[in-house]
Amino acid sequence: MATTVLIVDDSPLMRDMLADLISMDQGLAVVGMATNGAEAVRMAKELKPDIISMDIRMPVMEGFEAIETIMADSPCPIMVVTDFDSSKTAFSSISKGALDIYPKKNIGENDNGEYVTKLKSLSKVKVIRHLKPSLRLKALQEPREAKEQRAAEAVKAKAVGKYDVVAIASSTGGPRALNAVLSEFKGGLPAPIVVAQHMDDGFVMGFVEWLASSLTMKIRTATNGEDLLNGVVYFAPPGKNIKVAANRRVLLIDRTPKDIFHPSCDMLLSSVAEVYREKSVGVILTGMGDDGAEGIGLIQRAGGLTIAQDEKTSVVYGMPGVTAQKGYADFILPLPEIGRAVAELFPDANPTEAAKK
C-alpha cells in the first residue's frame, strides 16, 4: 500500500510541483491538498495521511499554528517545506512537533529525489501527541523518571578523568534532537560543544538563531581561528566544514562539490579524536546514512567516551545505527537521556566567564 501524503501550500504552482514529484514514486500517493492551515487541520483529521508536507506562510491559519493543532488532535509526521526568509519560524515549528525542514528552492530541477526520499523516511516515524501548553507545563513539573537518572549514573561511572570537549553529529531529525540534548545543559558546560548538523546553507543562520532564542546557552556559528571557549556551542557557518585545529581553535574548511553531506560529521569527529583524544566526548544523533560513524569510532579508540541515540527515539536510525552496529558506541541511549548523561560527566555545569562575554 502506498504511503499517503497531504500537501499543504497556498501556492497552486507549488502544490502541483510537489504532487508531480510524489506521483513519480509508486510508493507514495497524494491523498489531499490544502491551501491553508485551517484546511490542513480538517483534512489531517478526516484523511489521516501517513505524512504531511507543510508550508509555513499561508492565509487563514499559518503552518506554525496548524502544526501545533494537528500534533495535539490528530498527530502524524510533518515535514515543513519553506523558503529561507522564514527559516527561524520554520525551526520554531520543530518545537511544535514537525520532524524536519526542506527548502523550497530545491523543489524542481535541484531536488534530485531528496524531497520524496525524506517524505518516505519520515512517514515511518512513530510520532506522539504533543500536549497543549497548559498540559505541557504540568508534565514538565512531574519528577524525572528513575531510569533516566540510572542511565546518567551509568555513563558517569564509566567516565575516566576529565573531559575537555563535546562533539555532536546529527542529520535528519537533528534540530529537534539537538534542542532536547542541549536543553539539559542549562547555562552551559565547562567545555566547548562543537556540532556538525547536516543542513542546507540557507537554513543555518535561522536554525542557530532559533536555538539561541530557545536555550540559555551561548550558541553561535564559528569563526575561523577563534578559541574554543567553555560553555559555548559552535556550529559551522554556511558553506563550511568545521573541525578542531591542533591548537584547539576552530578550523573552517571550504566545502567541495564532493561533500554530499555537509557539514561533514566525520571531519569534525576525527579532528576531535586527534586533538583531544581521551578527553573527548562524542555523541551521534538521528540521521540518514553513515556520516560520523568512522569519526566517532576514532574517538572511542583514542579513549574518549561515545554515545549513540537509540533506534526507538531516532527519526532515522542511519548514522547512530551504523555506529552501534560497528561497536563504536559505549552507550546507546534514548534521546531524553542523552543530555542528562553528558551533563553528569561535568561536575560544574556552568559556562566560564569568558563564555558569558
MOLIN-V393209 format. One record per pair of residues at least 12 apart in sequence whose ideal C-beta (glycine too) atoms are under 7 Angstrom apart, sorted by the first residue. I is the first residue (numbers start at 1). J is the second residue. D is the distance in whole Angstrom. If there is no record, write none. Layout:
# MOLIN-V393209
<<I J D> <I J D>>
This chain:
# MOLIN-V393209
<<2 26 7> <2 27 6> <2 28 6> <2 29 4> <3 27 6> <3 28 5> <3 50 5> <3 51 7> <3 120 6> <3 123 5> <4 29 6> <4 31 4> <4 49 5> <4 50 5> <5 22 6> <5 28 6> <5 29 7> <5 30 5> <5 31 6> <5 49 6> <5 51 6> <5 53 6> <5 119 6> <6 31 6> <6 32 5> <6 34 7> <6 40 7> <6 43 6> <6 44 6> <6 47 6> <6 49 4> <6 52 5> <7 19 6> <7 30 6> <7 33 5> <7 53 5> <8 34 4> <8 40 4> <8 52 6> <8 53 7> <8 54 5> <8 55 6> <8 63 7> <9 55 4> <10 35 5> <10 36 6> <10 55 7> <10 58 4> <10 59 6> <15 33 5> <17 107 5> <17 108 6> <18 53 6> <18 107 7> <19 33 7> <21 111 6> <21 115 6> <21 116 6> <22 116 7> <25 116 5> <27 120 6> <28 116 6> <28 119 6> <28 120 7> <31 47 5> <31 49 5> <32 47 5> <36 58 5> <36 59 5> <36 60 4> <36 61 6> <37 58 6> <37 60 7> <37 61 3> <37 62 6> <37 63 6> <37 65 6> <37 66 3> <38 60 5> <38 61 4> <40 52 7> <40 54 7> <40 66 5> <40 70 7> <41 66 5> <41 69 5> <41 70 6> <44 70 5> <44 74 5> <44 76 6> <45 73 7> <45 74 5> <49 76 6> <50 76 7> <50 123 4> <51 76 7> <51 77 4> <51 79 7> <51 119 6> <51 122 6> <51 123 4> <52 76 6> <52 78 5> <53 79 6> <53 81 5> <53 119 7> <54 66 7> <54 67 6> <54 78 5> <54 79 7> <54 80 5> <54 81 7> <54 98 7> <55 81 6> <55 82 6> <56 80 6> <56 82 5> <56 86 5> <56 89 6> <56 90 6> <56 93 7> <57 86 6> <63 80 7> <63 93 7> <64 89 6> <64 92 7> <64 93 5> <64 96 7> <67 93 5> <67 96 5> <67 97 6> <67 98 5> <68 96 4> <71 96 6> <71 97 3> <71 129 7> <71 130 4> <72 129 6> <72 130 6> <72 131 7> <72 132 6> <75 97 7> <75 127 5> <75 128 7> <75 129 5> <75 130 7> <76 127 6> <77 99 5> <77 122 5> <77 123 6> <77 125 5> <77 127 6> <78 97 7> <78 98 5> <78 99 6> <79 98 7> <79 99 6> <79 100 5> <79 102 6> <79 118 6> <79 119 6> <79 122 5> <80 93 5> <80 98 5> <80 101 5> <80 102 7> <81 102 5> <81 104 6> <82 101 7> <82 104 6> <83 104 5> <84 103 7> <84 202 4> <84 203 7> <87 202 7> <87 203 5> <87 206 3> <87 207 7> <88 206 4> <88 209 5> <88 210 5> <90 206 7> <91 175 6> <91 206 6> <91 207 5> <91 210 4> <92 210 6> <94 175 5> <94 176 5> <94 179 7> <95 179 7> <95 214 7> <96 130 7> <97 127 7> <97 130 4> <99 122 5> <99 125 6> <99 173 6> <99 315 6> <100 118 6> <100 122 6> <100 172 6> <100 173 6> <101 203 6> <102 115 6> <102 118 6> <103 200 5> <103 202 6> <103 203 7> <105 202 7> <118 172 7> <121 172 7> <121 288 7> <121 316 5> <122 315 7> <125 315 5> <148 336 6> <148 337 5> <148 340 6> <151 333 6> <151 337 4> <151 341 6> <152 337 7> <152 340 5> <152 341 5> <152 344 4> <155 331 6> <155 341 4> <155 344 6> <155 345 7> <156 344 4> <156 345 6> <158 305 7> <158 330 6> <159 305 6> <159 345 5> <160 278 7> <161 278 7> <162 279 7> <163 191 6> <163 279 6> <163 280 7> <163 281 5> <163 345 6> <163 346 7> <164 191 6> <164 276 6> <164 279 4> <165 191 5> <165 192 6> <165 194 7> <165 272 6> <165 276 5> <165 279 7> <165 280 5> <165 281 7> <166 189 7> <166 191 6> <166 193 5> <166 281 5> <166 283 7> <166 342 6> <167 194 5> <167 268 6> <167 269 5> <167 272 4> <167 280 6> <167 282 5> <168 193 7> <168 195 5> <168 283 5> <168 285 7> <169 196 5> <169 265 4> <169 268 7> <169 269 6> <169 284 5> <169 285 7> <169 292 4> <169 319 7> <170 197 5> <170 285 4> <170 286 6> <170 287 6> <171 198 4> <171 261 7> <171 286 7> <171 287 3> <171 288 6> <171 289 7> <171 291 7> <171 319 6> <172 286 6> <172 287 5> <172 288 5> <172 315 6> <172 316 5> <173 286 4> <173 287 7> <173 314 7> <173 315 3> <173 316 6> <174 197 5> <174 198 7> <174 285 6> <174 286 6> <174 287 6> <175 207 6> <177 285 4> <177 286 5> <177 309 7> <177 335 6> <178 195 7> <178 197 6> <178 285 7> <179 211 6> <179 214 6> <180 335 6> <180 336 7> <180 339 6> <181 338 5> <181 339 4> <182 215 6> <182 217 6> <182 233 6> <182 339 7> <183 215 6> <183 339 7> <184 339 3> <184 340 5> <184 343 5> <185 217 6> <185 339 7> <185 343 6> <185 349 6> <186 216 6> <186 349 6> <187 216 6> <187 217 7> <187 350 5> <187 351 6> <188 217 5> <188 218 7> <188 231 3> <188 350 6> <188 351 3> <188 355 6> <189 231 6> <189 343 7> <189 346 5> <189 349 5> <190 230 5> <190 346 5> <190 348 5> <190 349 7> <190 350 7> <190 352 7> <191 230 6> <191 346 6> <192 228 4> <192 229 6> <192 230 6> <192 232 6> <192 234 7> <193 233 4> <193 234 7> <194 234 5> <194 242 7> <194 244 7> <194 268 6> <195 233 6> <195 234 7> <195 235 5> <196 236 6> <196 242 6> <196 263 5> <196 264 7> <196 265 4> <196 268 4> <197 235 7> <198 261 5> <198 262 7> <198 287 7> <201 238 4> <201 239 6> <204 221 7> <204 235 7> <204 237 7> <204 238 5> <208 220 7> <208 221 6> <208 235 5> <217 231 7> <217 233 6> <218 231 6> <218 232 5> <218 233 7> <218 351 6> <218 355 5> <219 233 4> <220 234 7> <221 235 5> <221 237 4> <222 234 4> <222 235 7> <222 236 7> <222 237 7> <222 242 6> <222 250 4> <222 252 7> <223 250 7> <224 250 6> <224 251 7> <224 252 4> <225 249 6> <225 250 6> <226 249 6> <226 250 5> <227 249 6> <228 244 7> <228 248 6> <228 249 7> <228 250 6> <229 352 7> <229 354 5> <229 355 5> <230 351 6> <230 352 4> <230 355 6> <231 351 2> <231 352 6> <231 355 3> <232 355 5> <234 250 7> <236 252 7> <236 263 4> <239 254 7> <239 255 6> <240 252 4> <240 253 6> <240 254 7> <240 255 6> <240 263 7> <241 253 4> <241 255 6> <241 259 7> <241 262 7> <241 263 5> <241 264 5> <241 267 5> <242 263 6> <242 268 6> <243 267 5> <243 268 5> <243 271 4> <244 271 5> <244 272 5> <244 275 5> <246 275 6> <248 275 6> <261 289 6> <261 291 5> <264 291 7> <265 291 4> <265 292 3> <265 295 6> <266 291 6> <266 292 6> <266 294 5> <266 295 4> <268 295 7> <269 282 6> <269 292 6> <269 295 3> <269 296 5> <269 298 7> <269 299 6> <270 295 4> <270 298 5> <272 299 6> <273 295 7> <273 298 4> <273 299 4> <273 302 5> <273 304 7> <276 304 7> <277 302 4> <277 303 6> <277 304 7> <278 302 6> <278 303 3> <278 304 6> <280 299 5> <280 302 7> <280 304 4> <281 304 6> <281 305 5> <281 342 6> <281 345 6> <282 296 4> <282 299 4> <282 304 6> <282 306 5> <283 307 5> <283 338 6> <283 342 7> <284 296 5> <284 308 5> <284 319 5> <284 320 5> <284 323 5> <285 309 5> <285 320 7> <286 309 6> <286 314 4> <286 315 5> <286 316 6> <286 320 7> <287 316 6> <287 318 6> <287 319 4> <288 316 5> <288 318 4> <289 318 5> <289 319 6> <290 318 7> <290 319 6> <290 322 4> <291 319 6> <292 319 5> <293 319 6> <293 322 4> <293 323 5> <293 326 6> <293 328 6> <296 323 6> <296 328 5> <297 326 6> <297 328 4> <300 328 5> <300 330 7> <305 330 6> <306 328 6> <306 329 5> <306 330 5> <307 329 6> <307 330 7> <307 331 5> <307 333 6> <307 338 6> <307 341 7> <308 320 4> <308 323 5> <308 324 5> <308 329 4> <308 332 5> <309 333 7> <309 335 6> <309 338 6> <310 332 5> <310 333 6> <310 334 5> <312 334 6> <313 334 5> <313 335 4>>
